Amino acid sequence: MTAVSDDKNFEEHAALLGHVTLAWNDCHSIVLSVFHTLSGVSWGKASAIFLALKSDHARREITLELMKQVLNTKNDEPIRKLGEQLLRKLGKVAGERNLATHTMWVTVLPEREVQPHPALPRHKKLQEDFKSQFSKLATDLRHHCHELMKYEGGLRVHLEQTQKRLGRRGKA
């Protein structure tokens, strides 16, 4: 078995793509939590439904549809609109994330620098300085993840308060 070399360019590129991938997955794990919170079903059932969808786009869309169904009153409007805004913002960077993960990267000799395959057409949104592009994307995704976490916590509180308010009305 051959050992993996400690090629600096390769390791840096792998780390860069890894940061984008991990930040993207962190965001979608919170989207799953939002879906679970909105669904009112067990974690197992919510995650089975969510993960049965094979694309992140479909997972965001089912969560958006559930938001519309559950958060359907005037009182729910601000939190529904914020949730829609956050999920749509995540969807807007999906193409850039796809550039990071789906570009055919190759090690170009003699420099041993990792670059998009030179014989394939370069995607128009892939910047020349893709390292800075993806570093910024990873940072933006981590920030977005924090926003989604705050949203999910606020959503839980909102739904609990709504249930209490409805419970009081039902007992009156």
C-alpha positions as CSV (number, residue, x, y, z in Angstrom):
1,M,0.0,0.0,0.0
2,T,1.3,3.4,-0.9
3,A,1.3,6.2,1.7
4,V,-0.4,9.5,0.9
5,S,2.2,12.1,0.4
6,D,2.3,15.3,2.5
7,D,1.9,17.4,-0.6
8,K,1.1,20.9,0.8
9,N,-1.0,22.1,-2.2
10,F,-3.1,18.9,-2.1
11,E,-3.7,19.2,1.7
12,E,-4.6,22.8,1.5
13,H,-7.1,22.2,-1.3
14,A,-8.7,19.3,0.5
15,A,-9.0,21.3,3.7
16,L,-10.6,24.2,1.7
17,L,-13.2,21.9,0.1
18,G,-13.7,20.1,3.4
19,H,-14.5,23.4,5.2
20,V,-17.1,24.3,2.5
21,T,-18.6,20.8,2.8
22,L,-18.7,20.7,6.5
23,A,-20.2,24.2,6.8
24,W,-22.8,23.2,4.1
25,N,-23.7,20.1,6.0
26,D,-24.0,22.0,9.3
27,C,-26.5,24.3,7.7
28,H,-28.6,21.4,6.4
29,S,-28.5,19.7,9.7
30,I,-30.2,22.8,11.1
31,V,-32.7,22.7,8.2
32,L,-33.5,19.2,9.3
33,S,-34.0,20.4,12.9
34,V,-36.4,23.1,11.6
35,F,-38.2,20.5,9.6
36,H,-38.5,18.3,12.7
37,T,-39.7,21.2,14.9
38,L,-42.4,22.1,12.3
39,S,-43.5,18.5,11.7
40,G,-44.5,17.7,15.2
41,V,-43.4,14.0,14.6
42,S,-40.7,12.0,16.2
43,W,-37.1,12.7,15.3
44,G,-36.8,9.3,13.6
45,K,-39.9,9.9,11.5
46,A,-38.9,13.5,10.6
47,S,-35.3,12.5,9.6
48,A,-36.6,9.5,7.6
49,I,-38.9,11.8,5.6
50,F,-36.3,14.5,5.2
51,L,-33.4,12.2,4.2
52,A,-35.6,10.2,1.8
53,L,-35.3,13.3,-0.4
54,K,-32.1,12.9,-2.4
55,S,-31.3,16.6,-3.0
56,D,-30.6,19.5,-0.6
57,H,-32.9,21.6,-2.8
58,A,-35.8,19.2,-2.3
59,R,-35.1,19.1,1.5
60,R,-35.2,22.9,1.7
61,E,-38.4,23.0,-0.5
62,I,-40.3,20.5,1.7
63,T,-39.2,22.5,4.8
64,L,-40.5,25.7,3.1
65,E,-43.8,24.1,2.3
66,L,-44.1,22.8,5.9
67,M,-43.4,26.4,7.1
68,K,-46.3,27.6,5.0
69,Q,-48.6,25.0,6.4
70,V,-47.7,25.3,10.1
71,L,-47.0,29.0,10.3
72,N,-50.1,30.1,8.6
73,T,-51.6,32.9,10.8
74,K,-50.9,36.6,10.9
75,N,-49.1,36.0,14.2
76,D,-46.8,33.5,12.5
77,E,-46.0,35.8,9.6
78,P,-42.8,37.3,10.9
79,I,-41.2,34.0,11.9
80,R,-42.4,32.3,8.7
81,K,-40.9,35.1,6.5
82,L,-37.6,35.0,8.4
83,G,-37.5,31.2,7.9
84,E,-38.3,31.6,4.2
85,Q,-35.6,34.2,3.8
86,L,-32.9,32.1,5.5
87,L,-33.7,29.0,3.4
88,R,-33.8,31.0,0.2
89,K,-30.5,32.6,1.1
90,L,-29.0,29.1,1.6
91,G,-30.4,28.1,-1.8
92,K,-28.7,31.0,-3.4
93,V,-25.3,29.8,-2.5
94,A,-26.0,26.2,-3.5
95,G,-24.5,26.8,-7.0
96,E,-21.3,28.1,-5.5
97,R,-21.1,25.2,-3.1
98,N,-21.6,22.9,-6.1
99,L,-18.6,24.5,-7.8
100,A,-16.5,23.5,-4.9
101,T,-17.7,19.9,-4.7
102,H,-18.4,19.1,-8.3
103,T,-15.6,20.7,-10.2
104,M,-13.2,18.2,-11.5
105,W,-10.0,19.1,-9.6
106,V,-6.6,17.8,-10.7
107,T,-3.1,18.2,-9.6
108,V,-1.2,20.1,-12.3
109,L,2.4,19.3,-12.9
110,P,5.2,20.3,-12.4
111,E,4.0,22.7,-9.7
112,R,1.7,20.1,-8.2
113,E,-0.9,22.8,-7.8
114,V,-4.6,21.7,-7.6
115,Q,-6.6,23.4,-10.3
116,P,-9.8,22.8,-12.2
117,H,-9.1,20.3,-15.0
118,P,-7.4,22.4,-17.7
119,A,-8.9,20.5,-20.6
120,L,-12.5,21.1,-19.5
121,P,-14.6,24.2,-19.8
122,R,-14.4,26.3,-16.7
123,H,-17.7,27.3,-15.1
124,K,-18.3,31.0,-15.5
125,K,-19.0,31.4,-11.7
126,L,-15.7,29.8,-10.7
127,Q,-13.4,32.7,-10.0
128,E,-9.7,32.7,-10.9
129,D,-9.0,33.1,-7.2
130,F,-11.2,30.2,-6.2
131,K,-9.3,29.7,-2.9
132,S,-10.5,33.1,-1.7
133,Q,-13.9,32.4,-3.2
134,F,-14.3,29.1,-1.3
135,S,-12.7,30.5,1.9
136,K,-15.3,33.3,1.9
137,L,-18.1,30.8,1.1
138,A,-17.1,28.6,4.1
139,T,-17.1,31.6,6.4
140,D,-20.4,32.8,5.0
141,L,-21.9,29.3,5.5
142,R,-20.7,29.1,9.1
143,H,-22.3,32.5,9.7
144,H,-25.5,31.3,8.1
145,C,-25.5,28.2,10.2
146,H,-25.5,30.4,13.3
147,E,-28.4,32.4,11.9
148,L,-30.3,29.1,11.3
149,M,-29.5,27.9,14.8
150,K,-30.9,31.1,16.3
151,Y,-34.0,30.8,14.0
152,E,-34.6,27.2,15.1
153,G,-34.5,28.2,18.8
154,G,-36.8,31.1,18.2
155,L,-39.2,28.9,16.2
156,R,-39.4,26.4,19.1
157,V,-40.2,29.3,21.5
158,H,-42.8,30.7,19.1
159,L,-44.6,27.4,18.7
160,E,-44.6,26.7,22.4
161,Q,-46.0,30.2,23.1
162,T,-48.6,29.7,20.4
163,Q,-49.6,26.3,21.9
164,K,-49.9,27.9,25.4
165,R,-52.0,30.8,24.0
166,L,-54.3,28.4,22.2
167,G,-54.5,26.2,25.3
168,R,-55.7,29.1,27.4
169,R,-58.3,30.1,24.8
170,G,-59.6,26.5,24.8
171,K,-60.0,26.4,28.6
172,A,-61.9,29.7,28.7
